[in-house]
Amino acid sequence: MIAIIGGTGRLGRLVAARLVDGGHDVRVVARSPGDPPVPGAQFVAADLRVPSTLAAALDGVETVIAAAHGMDPAKAESPASVDRDGNIALIDAARAAGGVDVVLVSVVDASPEHPLELHRMKWQAEEHLRASGVDWTIVRASAFAEMWIEMLADSARDGKGPQVFGQGDNPLNLVSVGDVAYAVARAATDRSLRGRVVDVGGPEDLTFNELADLVRPRSAPRHVPRLALRVLGQAARPFRPALARMARMGLAMDRADLRFDPAASRAAYPWLPCTSVRDLIGSAPG
């Protein structure tokens, strides 16, 4: 049995479908089952932020995939509560269950001093996993292309161009969620990958201005100035912490080095797919 924590999310659903299609017994674990459910997978309700719920979710499980994240501004969560503390609780539960491998979905360039909070929290979860004594694989991914494509498209309304945080000229690597799902499913089923870190990125680095132009070619992007992001990131903290966090993230992404060259990882793991952002946009409906 393979359990997927965050199995109703963007990545988790793709991983679940791939594993079910491969003939594996799959358990989708999330706070609510989602709509529609993943065909062929069972559902168990649990919450990374409530460690007492995790033992039942891992009952009879051989491998657990930690695919949840705390970046949704609409939910009362954060990278600290989910990506660090929640994953640490899951790792501890896997160790207590005995014989449960952990596949942790992390981020490319996770480090203790990274400008982005998500990268710092993922790093702490990685370190806890390495020291836990359980068998593990870490899959590090760059930014999900589909998420940013949708966000830019949704922000372009009433004839206005997509909304870009900051200057929008800082390049970042964008990866297809489908490519990440392939790597995560492979990591869950291929025990030769235990004790390894698999980096998954796209074939190119793009700025948000370039991505906005691909999403809406005839609409100039609208920019939220860095100063506005800085003010919002501090002023909104007491009453809208999720919004403040998103503003700080946007400011950091406008400055941090988020480039990635997938050549070394693809040489080490030739089976890794590498889908172009342009192909994703070209195949998208509408």
N, C-alpha and C positions, 0 to 999 in steps of 0.2 A: 504494500500500500504506500502510495506517495501522497503526502498532504501538501497543499499549497495555501500558505497564509497570505491573505490578500487575493484569494482566488477569484473574486468577482471584479477585480480591477482591470484596467486596460491590458497590463502585461499578464496577470494571473489567468484571465480567461483564455488567452491564446496558448499559454503553457498547458492549461488543463485540457483544452481541445486536442492539442498535439499529443499529449500523453495518452488520452483516451483512445485516439485514433491508432496509437501504437500498441494497444492491447493492455495497457496498465490499469490497475485499480487506482482510482484517483479520489481523493477527498478534498473538496473545496472548503476552506475555512475562512470565515469572515463574520462580521457582526450581524449581517443580514444576507439572505440568499441572493439578492439581486434579481433582475428581470431582463431577459429570461434566464433560467438556470442553465448551467453548462450541461448539455446532454451527455448522459452516461457517467456522470460523476455524482458521488454522494455529497451532501452538505452537512457541515457541523458548525454551529455558532460558537464563536470564541472571540476574545478581544485581547490583542497584544498588551493593552494597557491594564488588563485585569489578569495577572499571572495565574490566579486560581482556576481560570477557565481553560488553560492550555493543556493540562494533563489528559483530559477527556479527548481533546482534539488530536492528541498524539497516540492514543490507544491503538495498538496494532499497526503502527506506522513504521516503515523501514527508513524512509527518507522524507525530510520536511524541507520545503522550499520557502524561504522568507522573502516574499515578493511585495509586502505591504510598504507604504511610504506615508509620511506625515506632512505632505505638501499641499493638501487640498484646503484652500482658504475657507470653504463652506463648512468644514468640520472642525470640531473642537480638538484639534491635534496639532502636533508640531514635530519637526525632525528629532527634537530631544525626547519627546514622549513616545514616539513610534520607532524611528530609525535607530535610535540608541537604546533607550530603556526597554522598549517593547522587544526588540531583537535580542537584547541581553536576557530578558526573561524567557524568551523562546529557547535560546541556547541552553539556559539552565534547565528548562523543562525537558529538552531532548537528552541532556546528560543524565537527568534523574530517571528518565524512562529507560535508558540503557539500550545501546545498539541502534540508535536513531542517527543517521547521517544528516548533516545540515548543509543545504545549498543556500548561501546568502547572496541576494542581489544587492550589489553596492554600486558605487559610481567611479568612473575613471578619475584617477588622480586624487582619490580620497587620502587625506592627510590631516594631522592634528592642527596644522596652522593654515589650512586653506581659507581663502576669503569667504567661501560659501558655507553657511551653517550645515547644510545637508552633508557636505563632504566631510566636515569634522565629526558629525554624529555617526556617519557610516564607518569612519575610521575607528572610532571607539568600539563599535559593534564588531568590526573585523578583528581587532586586537583581542577582544573577549573570546571570540570564536577560536582564534589560534591557540589561546591558552586553556581552552575548555577541556581538552582531552577527547572530544568527539571527532569523528571523521568528517571532513568538511571540504567544500569547494566554494570559492568566491567568484561570482560573475560580476565584473565591473562593466557598467554601460555608460556611454556618454548621454547627452540630452535626447529625450524621446522626440523624434521629428514630428510624428503625428500629433502629439500634444500641442506643440508650438504652431504647427500649421493650422490646427483647429482654432487655437486662441487668436491668432492673427486674422483668420477668416471671420470669426465671430465678432471681432472688434471693428470690422469694416462694414459699417451700416450707413444707410441713407446717403449713399454716394461718397462717403468719407473713406479715406484710406485706412489701412490697418494701424493700430496703435502700438507704438514701439517705446519701450522704457529706455530712457537715456538717449545717447547719441546714435546708438544702433550700428556703429561701425566696428565693433569688437568681434572678431571671428570666433565661432564656436563649432565644435563637432556635433553633428546631428545623426542619430542612428534610428533605423526603423525598429519599431517595437517588435515586429515580426522576426527580425534578425536576432534580437535579444531573446525572444521566446524560444527560438531554435536552440540557442546556446544554453539556456537554462534547462530546457528539457533534456538536452544531451548531458549536461552536468549531473542531472538527477539520476540518469540511467547508466552512465559510463563511470564505473568505479576507478578506472585508470586516471581519472581527473581529480581524485581525492588529494588534498594537500596542495592544490594548484590554484592560481588566480588567472582567470580567463578575461581578458579585456575585449570588449565588443564595441566597435565604433563604426561610423559611416565612412565612405570613401572621400569625403570632402568637408572642409570647414567653410561655413557661410556666416556672414553677419546677419543681424536681424533686418537691416535695410535690404539686403539682397534677398532674404527669405520673403519679406513683405512684397517685394517686387515680383517674385515668382507666384505668390499667392494671389495678388491683385495687380497685374502688370500695368494697368492704366490708372492707378490711384496712388498718389504720393503718400508715404506713411506719415502719420501724425506722431510727434515725439512728446513724451512726458519728460520735461527737463530734469537733469540730475539734481538740481537744487530742490525741486518739488518732491522727488523721491526721498531725498535726505530728510526734509522736513516731515513728510508723511511717515517715514520710517520711525521717527522718534515721537511725534505728536500723537499718533494713533495707538501707541503701545498700551496705554491704560484702558482704553475702551473698545478698541478693535485690533487686538494683537495679531490676528491672522493677516489683516490688511497691512499692518505695519511690517510684518515679516515679509510679505510679498514685495513691498516697496524696497526693503533692504536687499532682498534677493535680486531684484531688478537692477539696483545700483551696483551691486557686486558683479553681476553678470556683464555689465557694461564696461567693466575694467579688468576682470580677472583673465588669466590665460586659460582658455577653455578649448584650445586646439588639441587635436589628437591625430597621430599617424597610425593607421591600423596595420601597416606593413609587417611589423615584428610579430604581432599577435596572429595575423593570418599565416605567416610563415610557420609559427609554432603549431597552429591549429588550422590546417588547410580546409577543413570542413566549415569554417565560419562563413556565413553569407555576408554580403556587403552591398546593400541596396542603396541606390542613389536617391537623394531627396527629390530630384527632378522627376524620377520615375514614380515616386509616391504621389506627387502633385498631379502628374499627368494621368494617373490611374484613378484619381479621386473623382467621385460623382460631382457633377455640376461644374 
